[in-house]
Every structure is written in structure tokens, then in C-alpha cells.
Amino acid sequence: MPAMSNQTKESLAILALAFLTALSYLFSLNAPFYLDDQHMIVDNIFIKNPQYFSWLWKGYVTNASIPRGMCRPFLMMTFIFNYLSASLDASGYRIINILIHFLNGTLLYSLFKIIRPQASKTFLWLITALFLLHPINTETVIYISSRSDLLTAFFILSAMILWIKDKYIPAMLIYVMALLTKETAMCLPMIILAWDYFKLGSVRKLITKKYFFLYSVLALLTIVYITYRSTVFSSTPVTPVRSIWDNTLIQTAMTFVYARLFFLLKPFNMMHDIAGFNNILNFSVIAGMILIISMIIYTGKQRIKAPLISFALAWFLLALTPKFYARLGFPSMEHHAYIPLFGIYILLILILEKYYIAHKKLFLYLFATFISACAIITIIRGAEYNNPITFWSLSAQRAPAIGALHNNLGIEYLKKNLIPQAENEFNLAIAIGDRKETIVTAKTNLASIFSSQKKYAEALKLLNETSTITKIIPVGINEMRGVIYMDMGKKEEAIKAWEQEISLYPDAYEAILNLAIYYFKSGDNKRAEILFKRAVFLKPDSYLGYYGLGQIMEKIENLPRAAEMYSYAVRLNPHDAAAHYFLGSVLSRLGDSRAIQHLQTAIELNPRFCEARNDLAVVYASLKEPRWDMAKKELTAAELNQCTIDKDFIKLVSEHNP
């Protein structure tokens, strides 16, 4: 039997990695959408309708009323692919995430071979398997919106491999793709500079026409990107969540947390407790400082003797820098470590290689045990995502001092109509008081519960309190105030609240829609039409927006336009009996035979829809060849449902049905 070629062995090794990766994440496929997935995917019209795909390059990412500023058109194009192929089946999105994670593993393996061409392929395979199976990556892979990190990592690894092979133009093109995926890609030029510096050994060797030109192009691409991002993707003014100093301390502490998670394999969580991290004497802050300073000192001293180790440490530190200047709302999430940890995997192959050679059997035994533990934890962690209540309950148990976790758990209870449990979690989030934004969200959620229970005074009290917590009144507060005031019969206060919401947040869809409905009911068709059109522009899948426009067009006797608007409404919400009825009614007045279909659908959806039965009977009686039998059938059904029908019409139908 002929010996297996090296290429065949390597192909089988890659297939083995693919199998292990798929097996480790298999049990997470049924998990639902989480957190930002809701506005980035589930409710995002910009990935659903081809009419709006180009908007992703014009400053739009999501049509949700949230602060803007993200520039991620390439990422959003991948979500478009998912939506067109799998609609809102979360497993389809997650499969793509798993695939990208696996591809990142193959790229990392290729980078290992370039850096250490003489190393054992089995050894490099083991380190790659560690990356693919390590549970610190579960959040990045399973949390769909973290695809931004997966894709950025894919482009960074690809660009680095090309740069090392002196293929500079393709590397720069890929850098552009990375920038259009996530802002953290701006760390790539620094990593490239670190590679060239440690490879050449001195700054003097970098000061050449070649490198000056290459770095100038990288700098120009970065400047063009920043200009594009700051003009087209202009940010919504928001109050910084923390000071630069506090953010530095938190990220310093998180650097230690990432290291602890990597080696000790616990405790993994969606968010980590950052309480007290704004204190320089906090243990994690001190440990993080020691770790970072030690890495910097070692990198500086060993840049000649151990350039590759210095580069690996530099990768880790440089890839972390975006987290230090970006004051993230949730700074303690594990997906932030995905790209920086590539430096640690490079470090492992450089440090452990000699131990692998000297003690191969013992190394294989110990390393296989560690990787097996990683795979088991990854499988368990993935299964936790399948049930949102279980997931958020475990998350809150592991980090009880993070209010956002209790808030998210409360929202899941609310979805299940478990009101007492939801109230308890929202109150816990408020009591913890770790973030102003979390307190605002929890109080808003409680106000929503009180409003549904007609406890208007308690609801308004909570909403008034939220307005004093942050400098800028949060989105949605005035909109909810308006709804409560309208329920209380205080129309002027309601209008004022909605107008305030719109003045603060011009794309506040709910407030615009509520105001449009009010003006329509008040007979101010011009104002109502303007606002309904604005609602449809902001949210093109706005069923109520098109429905409202249909009502206005019908009222002013523009029947063809009314039919068009009702058609849009029916397409967006095919289960609404009223939309089918009004469309059928307008079509019947236009002499369109499709009226019968829509009136029948309205009756199927609501058998007690008297107006629909009456109009359907009239349509049957008005056909060129009247269907008196069908008209009689609808009138009989209308009588059984205690509908009031014109007596003369009943008499007319009866005369034709002896």
C-alpha cells in the first residue's frame, strides 16, 4: 500500500479540524437571536429589502432608533446573504459564524507554518485545534452579531499572511474590507509595523523608500476610512458612558480577565462583573497592569534575541488598544478578546515547541486532556444559549452585580408573561445601579408593565426619574409618556411628549406613527399624511404606516392610491383582517374582481367581521352576472353573527333566491 502524501495528510488534518469545530458547536444551532441581533437582523429592513441594500453604504446600519455611528457595510452584506437564503432562521446565521471561525483556524494554521516552517505539523495542528475548541471563543461564534469580530479576524489574518509574503497590494485591499467590517481593524497597520520592526530588528532598517511608501498608503487608506466614517456614518451625539480614566482601568482589568479565562477556563459569561474596576487598587486592575507592563518590558528587552515572541506579545497588546480608546457600553464581553488572543496562540507555538520535541508523549497526553476539557466546556456553553431564560439566569448568577443581565432576564420573563418575575429582575437591575443606561432601561421596562396595568401615576413617576439620570433624555421615554397621556385622555400632553421625542430623535418611528394616527383621527389629513410617509421612510416594513396612508387616500377619494397603500399593508401583515377588508372595499369600488378574494380573507381571519360580509354580499350581487346564491350565503352568515344589514338589500337578495 503506497504511503500517504504530505498533502493528503494535511488535507485530512484540516478535515479533522472541521469535524471537531462542527461537533463542538452543533448543540448551539437552535439558539435564538440575542441582544444586538434584534435590531441588526430581526427588525432591520436594510438587510431584507433590495431597495435599501445600497443604504448600507450611505450611513445606515439599522433602522432602529438607537445612537448611530457604526460603519459596517461589509458585515451587513453578509447578513443580507443570510436573510435571502434563510430568512430569520437563526441556525443559518450561526452556521456561517461557525464556518468563518473554522476558516480563521485554517488561516491561523497557515500563519503558524509561515512563522515556524520547521515546526512539526502535528504540533501546529494541536495549537490550531486549541484555538478552534477553546470556550473563550463561544460568545464570538454563537452570538451572531459578533460576526463582526469573526470577519475582521478573517481579514486581518489574510492580510498578515499576504504582507509577510510581500503581496502588499492584496493585503491593503483586504485591509479596506476589514475596515468596512468593524472599526477595530485599524489595529492592523500597527500589527504590520510590529512585524516589520521585529523582523528587521531596528527602526533604521524601516526608514527606506519602500517602507515609507507602504506605510504611507496604509495611513492614507486609514485617513480616507476615518473621513468616510465621520461624514457619511456620522455619529448620534451621546453622553460617554464613562471617563477615559475609568475606561482605561476597566480594560486593564479585562486584560487580566482574558488571561485568566484562557488558562483557567472559567467562569465564562456574556458579561463579566466590572464592579470596582474604576479603583486602581482593585486586584484585577493591579494584575492587569502587571501583565501589560511585563509584556511591554519583555518585548522591548528581547526584541533582538526573541523577535517572534516580542511580535506575539505586541500583537496581543496592539489588538487590545481599540478597547482602551473606545468607551463601549458593555466593555467586559469575551468576544473583545478574539483577535488579541491570536498573539497568545503564536506565543504558545514559540514557547511550547521545545517541550513538545523533548517530551512528546507526555505533551500529547496533557495537551489532549486540556483540549478535551475545552471542547466539553464549549459544548456545554453552547447548549446554554438555547433557552434565553436559562441563559440569562446563569449569566446573572455568575455576575450578579451586573444590572444588564438582570434586565435581560426580566425581558425574557416579560415575553413569557411572567410579570412578577420580570418585575423582580427589573428592580434588581435598578438596585444594583452599576450603569446609568441599565437603570434607565429597567425603569422604562417597569413603566411599561405599570402602564399595561393602568397604573399610570407609577409609570409616569418612573419615566420622569429616567429623564434625570442621564444628561440626554433616553430614546423612547417621551414616546411612552405620550402613550400613557393619551390613555389618560390628556391629548395635549401626549402630543407635546411625542413632539419632544421627535425633536430629540428625528427617526423615532413609534412617536411619529402615534402622532400621525392622532392627526388622522382628528381630521388633519395633511399632517397625518406627512407623518405616515415619514414613518414609512424610516421603517419601510411599517404595516401601520401604509395602512394609515391607505385610510387617508380613501378619505380624499384617491382610490387607486388607496388600493396601492392597502396592498403594501396586506403584504407586510397578511393576517390583519381590517387591511384585507379595506383593500377589498376599495377594489370593489374600482370594479376589480380581486375584491372578493380580500373580503373573503378578512372574513376567514375574523368570522364576525360584519362589514366584510355585507360588502362581499354586495360585490356578489353587483357582478356582471350576479351571484345571488353567494350573496344570500353571506347575508345568512351575517344574520347568524348578529350583524345589522340593510333591510332593502336583504329583500333584494331574497327576491333573487326564491
N, C-alpha and C positions, 0 to 999 in steps of 0.2 A: 504494500500500500504506500503510495507516494506521500512524502512529508507535506504537511500543510504549509503554504507560503506565509510569509510575514504579513502580507496584505490581507490574506484571508483571516488570519488570526486577529488582526486588528479590527477587521470588519465585524467579526463575531464578538469581540470585546465591546465594540460600540453598541451592537445589538443587545448585549447583556445589560449595558447601562440603560438602554431604552426600556428594557423589560423591568428592571428594578425601579426605575423612576415611575413608570406607569403603575406598577403594583403598589408603590408607596402612597400614591395619590388617588388610587382607584376609589377609595371609600369616601372621598370628599366631593365626588362628582355631583351628588344630589343636593349639595348645599345651595341655599338661596343667595340672592344678592344682599350685600351688606353695605352700610354707611354710604360713601360717595357713589356706589353703584346705582343708587336710586336716581340721582339727578344726572349722572354721567351716561347712564344706559337706559334704565327703565322708563324714565319720564323725558328723555332727551329727543326731541323732534329732529334735531340736526343730524342724527345718525339713522333716522327712519325714513325720511322723505328725500329722494334725489334732488328735489327742488332746492334743498338747503345744504347740500354737501359742500358747495363752494364757500358757504358762510364760515366753515371751519378754518378757512384761511384769511378771513376778514375780521377777526377779533372775537369770534364766538366759539364757545366750547360747549356750553349747556344753556338751555333756555330757562333754567331755574333762576329764581330771584335771589341769587347769592352774590357775594362780592366777586368781581371778575379780576382777571389778571393772568391766568394760566395760558400759556402758549403751547398747545399740544396737538396741532392738526394731524400729525402723522399717527399719533396714538389713536385719535378719534377715527381715522380712516380704517384702522383695524377693527374697531367696534362696529363700523358700518358693515364691514365684511361679515362679522359675526351675526349682525342683525338680519342681513339679507339672506344668510344661509340657515340661521337657527332661530330667528325672531328673538323672543325673550326667554329662551331655554338656557338657563344659567350654566348647565353642564357643557354646552357648546363653547361658551366663552372660557370656561375653566380648562377644557381640553386644549385650547390654543395656548393658554398660560403654561400648562404642563409641557407642551411641545416646545415653547420658547425656552423654558427652564432647561429642558434636555439639550437643546441646541447650544445654550450657554455653556453647558457641561462639555460638549464636544469642542467648542472654541477654547475653553479653558485647558482642555487636554492638549489641543494643538499649541497653545501658548507655552505649556509646560515643556513640550518637545522642542520648541524653539529655544527656550531658555536653558534647558538641560538636555541637549541632544544625546548625550552619552548615558543618561539615566535609564534604568530598567523600565520597559513599557508596563510591566505588571505593577511596579511601584507607582508610576504616574496614574495608572488606571485606578488604583486604590484611593489616591487623593482626590481624583475626579469623582469617584463614587461617594466619597465623604461629602463633597460639595452637593451632589445631586440628592442625597438622602438626609442631609443634616436638617433637623427640625427648626433651626433658626430661619430657614427659608420658607416655612409653611405659609406664613402670612403673605409673603410676596407672591407665592404661587396660587393660593386659594382665594385670597381677597382680590377680586377681578380688577378693580381699579389700580391695583399695584402692578398691573401690566406695564405701566409707565416705567417702573424700575427694571422689569424684565427686559423690555425692549431697549431701554437706554443701555443696560448692561450688554446686550447683544451687539449694539453698535460700537460701544467702547471697546469691547474685546476684539471685534472685527477690525476696527481702526488701528488698534495697537499692533495686531498681527501684521497688517499691511504696512504700517510705519516701520516696524522692525525689519521687514523685508525690503525696505526702501521703495515701497509703492506709495508715494506720498499723495498723488492726486486722488486715487480711490479712497485713501484714508481720510482726506479732507472732505470728500463728498459724503462719506459715511458720517463724519462729524456733524455736517449740516443736518443729516437725517436724525442724528441723536438730539441735536438742539431742538428740533421740531417735535421731539417726543417728550422731553422733560428738561426743565431748566438746569437740573443737576449735571447735565452733560458738559457744562462749562468747566468742569474739573479735568476734562480730557487733555487740553493743551498743557496743563501743569503736570499731568502724569507723563505725557510725551517728553516734556522738558526734563523731567526727573530721569527718564530712561536714557536720554541722550547724554545727560550730565554724568550719570554713574557709569555709562558705557565708555565714555571718552576720558573720564577721570578728572577733568578740570574745566573751569569756565573759559579759559583761554582757547581751548580747542573748539569751543562752541561759537566763538566770535569769528565766523567766516562768512563769506558771501552766501554760501549755500544755506547755512542755518539761519542767517539773518533773513533771507528771502522766505524760507519755510515758515519761520515763526511770525513773520510779518503777515503772511497770508492767513495763518491761524488767527492772529489778532484781528485782522480785517473781517474775517468771517464772524468772529465773536461780536465785534462792534456793529456790523450790519444786523446781526440777530438781535442784539440788545435794542437797537434803534427800531427795528421792525416790531419787536415785542412791546416796547414802551409807547409806540404810536398807534399801531393797529390794535394790539391787545392791551389797550390802556386799562389800568387797574381801577377798581372802585375804591374810593377813599375809605379806609377803615382804621380804627384805633389799634395800634400794635398790642398784641396780647401780653407782651412782657418787655422789659428793658433789654438792651443789648447785653448788659452785665449778667442779668438773670438767665438769659438765653445761653450765654457762654458757660455758666455754671451747670445748667441743665445738660447741655451737650457734652460737657466734660464728664459729668456723672454717667451719662448714657454710654460713653466710650467704654467705661469700666463695665457697665451692664452688658454690653455686647460681648466683651471678652469673657465675662462670667457665663453667659448663656452658651457661648461657643464651646467652652471646655467642660462646664459642669452640667449642661443640658437641662437646666431648669432655672426659674419657672417660666415657661413660655406663655405669653399672653398678648392679646390685641393691643393693650396699652400697659405701660409699667408705671408703678407708683413713683411720682416725682416730688412728693411732699418733702419739703425741707431741702431740696436741691438748690434753693437760692441762698443757702447758707454755706459759706466757704469751708466751714468746719464739718460739714456733712461727710460721713465715711466714704460714700460713693464719689463725691466730688474730689476728696483728697486722693482716693485710689485712682480716679481718672486722671488727675493732674500728674501723679507719679508715673502712671503708664505712658501718658503722652510725652512728658519731659524726658523719660528714659528712652523712648523711641527716637526722639529728636536728637538727643545726645549721642546715642549709639550710631544713628545714621550719619551724623557729622564726623564722628571719630573713625568709623570703619568704612568710609566711602571708598577708600583705596583698597584696603585689604579684603573687604567683603561687599563689593558693589551691588551684587544681586540682592543680598539681604537688605542692604540700605534702600534699594529700589522697592522691595516688597513692603518695607515699613513706610516708605514715602507714599506708595500707592494707598495704603490704609489711611494715612493721615490726610492726604490731599483729597481723597474721595469723601472724607468726612466734612471738609471745610464748608460745603454749601449749607450744611445743617447749622453751622455756627452763625452764619450771617442771615439765614432765612428763619425768621421767627414764626415757626409753624404753630398752628393751633393745637396740634397734638404732637409734641416733639419726641414722645417716648414709644414709638412704634417700631416693630422689628424689621419692617421692610426697608427702613432707612439704612440698615447695615448691609444690605445685599451687595452693592457694588464695592464698598470699602473692604469687605471681607475677602475679595479676590486677592488682595495683598497678603492676607494671612495664609491663604492656600498656597501661594507662591513661596511664602516663608516656610511652610511645612515641608515642601519638597526639598528645600535647600538645607533644612536642619535635620530632617529625619532620614535622608537618603543614606548617610553613612551607617546609621543604626539598622536600616533595612539590609544593607550589604553584610554587616557584621553578624547580625542575629536574625536571619531571615525567617526561620520557623517561629521563633518567639514573637517577632514583629507581626507576622501574618496572623498569629493567634490573637494577640492583643488588639490589633487594628480591626480584625474581623469582628471581635466582640464589641468594640466601640461603634463600628458602623452598624452592626445589628441593632444595638441599642438605639442608635439614631433612627433607623428605619422604623422600629416599633413605635417610638415616640411620634414620628411623623405620621404614621397611620392613625394612631390614637388621636393626635391633634387634628388631623383632617376629619375624622369622624365627628369630632365635637362641633364642627361647623354646620352639620346637617340640621340641627334643631336650634333655631335662634334663641329660644328661651333658655335651653341648656347652655348654649354657648355664652350668652351674656351673664347667666348666673355664675358659671365657673369663672368667667373673667372678673366679675365683681368680687368673688370670694378670694381670688388670687391678688387682687389690688383693690381692697375695699375703700381706700382713700381717694379713688378717682371717681368723681361725680358723674362723668360722662358715661361710665359703664353702667351705673345705676339708672341713668336717664335712658339709655338704650334698652335696658331690660324692662323699664317701665313702658316704653313704647311698644315692645313686643307683647306685654301683658294687655295693653290697651287694644291691640289688634285682636286679641282673643276675648275681648270684653271682660277681662278680669280687673274690674275697676279698683277694688280695694288694694290689690297687689300693685297695680300701676301707681296709685296714689302714694303708697308706702315708698316705692322706689324713687319717685319724683321728690318726695320730702327728704329722703336720704341724700339725694344729689344736692338739694338746697342746703341741707345741714352741713355737708362736707365743705362746700364753698371753696373748692380748690381753683375753679376758673369762673370768671365773671360770665363768660359765654354759656357755660353749663348751667349756672344758676338761672340765667335768663331763659334758656330752653326749658328747664324743668318747671319754672313758674308759668311759662306760656302753656306747657302741656297740662298743668294743673288747672289753669284758667279755662282751657278748652273743655276739661271734664266738668268744671263747675257751670260753664255756660250751657252744656248739654243737659245739665240737671236743673236749669233755670235759676241757679244761684248767681244771679248777675252781679250783685254787690261784691261777693267774694272774688268773682272772676275779674271785675274791673280793678279791685284793690291789688290783685297780683300783677295785672298788666301795668298799672301805674308804678308799682315797685320796680318792674323791669326797666322802665324808662329812666330811672335814676341810677341804675347800676353801671351803665356804660355811657360814654360821652355822646355817642350817636345812638338814637333810638333804634333798636334792632328791627330787622325786616320782619314784617308780619304783625307787629304789635298793634299799630293803628288800624290795620285791616281787621283784626279780630275785635278791636274796640268798636269799629263801625258795625260789625255784625251784631254784637251784643246790644248796642244802642238801638239798632233797627228792630231787634226782637222786643226791646222795651218800649217801642213806639216813639223813640226820640230821634226823629228823622234828621233834624238839623245837625245834631251831634254826630250822627252816623256819617252824613255827607262830609262834615268837617274832618272826621277821622280818616275817611278814605282819601280825601284830597291831600291830607298831610302825608299819608303813606306814599301816594304817587309823587308828591313833591320831593320826598327823600329818596324814593326808589322808583324812577320813571318806568321800570319794567315790572312793577308789582301787578302781576296779572289778576290775582284774586280781587284786589281793590278796584282795579279798572272794570272788571266784569260786574262786580256788585254795584258800582256806580252807574254802569250802563243799564243794568236791569232797573235800577231805581228811576232813572230818567225816562226809560221806556214806559214804565207803569204810570209815570207822572204825565205822559203825553208829550214829552220833549223829544221828539223823534230825531231831530238833528244832532243834539248832544249824544243821544243814545247810539246813533249810527257811528259817529266818530269814535266813541269809546269801544263799541263792539269791533270795529275794524282794527283798532289798536290792540285789542285783546287777541284777535286772530293773527295779527302780525307777530306779536310776542310769543304766542303759543299756537302755531299753525294746526295743531291737532285739537284745537279748542272746539269741542262739540257745542258747548253753550254759546260760544261766540257766533258760530254760523247759524245756530238756531235763532238767536236774537236778531241777527241781520235778516233772516227769513221773515220773522214776525214784522219787522219794520217795512221790508219791501212789500209784504202782503198788505200792510196797513195803508201804504201810499199807492196801492194798486199797480205796482210793478211786478206782475205775476211771473213772467219768465225769470226775472232775477230772484224772486222769492223761491221759485222751484229749484233754482240752482243752489241757493244757500241751504235749503232744506235737504237737498241731495247730499251736500257735504256733511251735514249733521247726521244724516242716516248712515252714511258711510263710516263715520267716526264712532257712532254709537248705534249699531243696528238693533239693539234691544230696547230702544226707547219708543214706546207706543205713541207718544204725543208727536214726535218728529215724523213718524210714518203717517200719522193722521193728517197733519198739516200739509205734508208733501202730497198725499193723496187728494186732499181737498183742493189744493191749488191746481194739480194736474187735471182734476175733473172739470174745473172752471176753464182750463185751457183746451179741453176736449181731448186730452191724452189718455189713451186706454190703460196706461200704466197705473192710473189712479186706483183701479180695482186691486192690483197686487198690494199696494201700500196700505190701503184701507183694510184689506184682509189681514195683513201682517199686524196692523195696530190692534185689531180685534183678537188675533191669536195671542198677542202679548198681554192684552187686557180685555177679557171677555165682557166686562161690564162697561166698556167704552161706548156709551150711548151715542155720542155724536158720530163716531166712526160707523156704527151700524146704520144710523139714519142716512149718512152721506153715501154709504155703499148701496143702500136700497135705492136712493135717488139716482146714482150712477147707473145701476142696472135698469132702472125704468127709463133712463134718458138715452140709452144706446140706440143706434140706428134701427136695430132690430131688438126692441126691448126684451129683457129677460124678466118678465113679471114673476115667474116662479121663484127666481133667486131674490127678487125684491121682497116677495111675500115671506120667504125664509128668513131674511134679515129682520123684517118687521116683527115676525113671530118671536125671534130670539130677543129682540129689543123689549117686547112686552114681557117676556119671561124674566128679564133683568130689570123690570120696573122702570123702563125708560119712557120719557114723555115724547110722543111722536105726534106730528100734526095730523089731526083727525081727517082733514080733507085728503091728505096723501094716503092715509090708511084706506079711505073709501075708494080712492082711485085704483090702488093696487088690488083691492078686493074685487072690484068690478072686472078686472082682467084675470082673476083667478076664481072662477065660479065654483 
